[in-house]
Amino acid sequence: MYNGFSRNEVDDTGANKLSIDNIKTGIFTRGILIDIPELRGVKYLEPGTPIYPEDLDAWEKRTGLKVAAGDVVFIRTGRWARRDEVGAWDANEEGLAGLHASCGKWLKDRDIAMLGSDAASDVIPSGIEGVTHPIHLLTLHAMGVHIFDNCDLEDLSKTAIRLKRWEFLITASPIRVKGGTGSPLNPIASY
């Protein structure tokens, strides 16, 4: 919960405030792919590899794009490319590449509308004692930013590389679940 609402607003009937039903009419805005493996010249990031604000700045500089208020930002770590190449792994044991907690301020400063990733957005392990998912906590609870977890960004990355274009129209519509704290959806990037 965010915006001063208590976590007690979520009970056995669902979220009485800030439910996924609030975006039932859908998402229609600019999406930006931040492709960190492409930036670093690798196929994918290894599990546990952190992404820092300096990486996000470097991506903006390289692409000439500036993440702005209302944007949906997708962070590609190459998780699914790695899985295709080396097989599945236990994220709890080996970790996941993702945003370091220090990226929270960067995301807040850009005033993004939503955050997506091909993993959990957070680097795992987080490196923050007692907090497994600091980016989740900061975006969801402190900034009111919805999250797309576990997106397959491989086709989007290939298309962006081919077109040399990292911004697109993103549309998505959650299932109308009154009181739902989340919903399956299929984000669609259109060039």
N, C-alpha and C positions, 0 to 999 in steps of 0.2 A: 504494500500500500504506500501511497505517497500523498503529498499535498495536505498533510496533517491528519489524514484519515487513519484511524486505528486499525491494526490487524484484526481486531475483534469484529470488524465489518465483514469478515469472511467467516461464515459458519457452515453448518451442515446443509444449508440451502444454497450455498454459493457466496459469491461476492455481492454484497448489498450496495457497494459503491465501486466504481471503477471497473466494472465487469467488461469482458471482451465485447459484450453487446453494444458498448459505446461506439465501436467502430464498425457496426453492422452494415453501414452503407458502403464500406470498402475504403481502400487506400489507393490514391491516384496522385503520384508526385514524382519528383526526380530521384532516381536511384544512382548511386555511384559505387562502382566496384574498386576496392583498394586491394590490388593483387600483389601481396608481399613476395611470394615466390618469383613472380615476374620481375619485381623490383630487384631482387637479390640474384637473379639469373639462375635459379634452381627450379626443379620440377615441383618440389613441395618442401615444407618445413618439417623438421623432425619433431616428434612428440616432446613437449616441454619447452619448445623454443618460444621465448617471449618476443612480442612486438611492442616497440616503444613509441612514444610520441614523435621522436625524431624520424622513425620510419614513416609515419603518417605524413609528416611534413615533407619528407623526401618524395613520397608518392604525389602529393599535390604539386610540388615543384616539377617533377618529371612530366606529369600529364598536363600541367597548366590549369588544372581544375582547383577550385576552392570549395570545400565542403561548406554548406550554408544552412541556415535555419530552414527546417522543414524537409531536409533531405533524408532519404533512407540510405544508410551506408552499409555495404556488404564487405566483410573482411574475408579474403580468401587466404587460407593457409596451405591449401593443396591436400587436405586430409584424404579426400576420396581418390585422388591420383596416387597417393602413397599406398592406400589400401589396395588399389588395383595392382600396384607393382609388388608389394611385399606381403600383402595379406592383412587380415584383421589383427588388432592388438587390443589389449585391455587398457582402456584409458585411465582406469583407477590405478593401475600398476605402472604404466609407462608414461602416462600424461597425454596432453594435447597441446599443440601450438596455439597461441592466441594472444590477446591483448594483455599487457602488463597493467597492473592497477594504476600506474602513473598515467595511463591514457584516459582516465576518467575526466580529468580537467580538460583535455583536448576535446573530448566529445561534448562536454558541457559548453565550452567556449564556442563550438560550432552550432550548438542548439539543434542537434539532429532530431528528427521525428521518430526514427526507428533504427535499430542496429541489427544486422544479420551477419551470420558467419557459417562456415562449413563445419564448425565444431560448436563449442559452447561459448564463444566470444572470449572467454577468459583463458589465459595460459594455465595449464594444470601440470604440476602443482603451481599454485599462485605465488608462492614466496612470501605470503602474508600470513604470519602465524595466527591460527584460529579462524581464518576466513578463506574458504575454499574457492569462492566465486566473487571477488570484489567488484568486477565490472558488472555482473548481474545485479548485485546489491546497489551499486551506484546508479545504474541506468534505470532499473525498475523502481526502486524505492526512493531514491533521492531526486531523480530527474523525471520520472513518469514516462520513460521511453520504453515502448514495446520492443520485444526481441524476437527475431527469427532465428531459431537454433537449427543446427544440423542441415543446412541447405546444401544441395549439390550445386556448386558453382563452376563445375568443370566446363560445361558447354558455354556458359556465360563468359568465362575467361577466354576460351578459344575464339568466340565471336568478337570479343573486345580486342584481342590481339590482332585478329584479321582486319578489323575495321579501324584499328588504332583509335578507338573511342570507348571511353570508360564511364560515360554517363548515358542514361537511358530513362525511359518512362517505366516506372514500376507500378503495377496494379496487383491488388490482392483483395480477397474478400473472405473474412473469417466466417465460419458457420455461426449462425445466430443462436448462441447459447446464453440465455438470460441467466445471469449470475456466474457465468463461466470465467475462470481465471486465465484461460487460454483456449486456443482452437486450432485444429489443423487447417492449413490453407496452402494454396499453391501460388507463390508469387510469380508473376510473369514480367519479364524484362522485354520491352519493345524498343527497337531502334528506329 
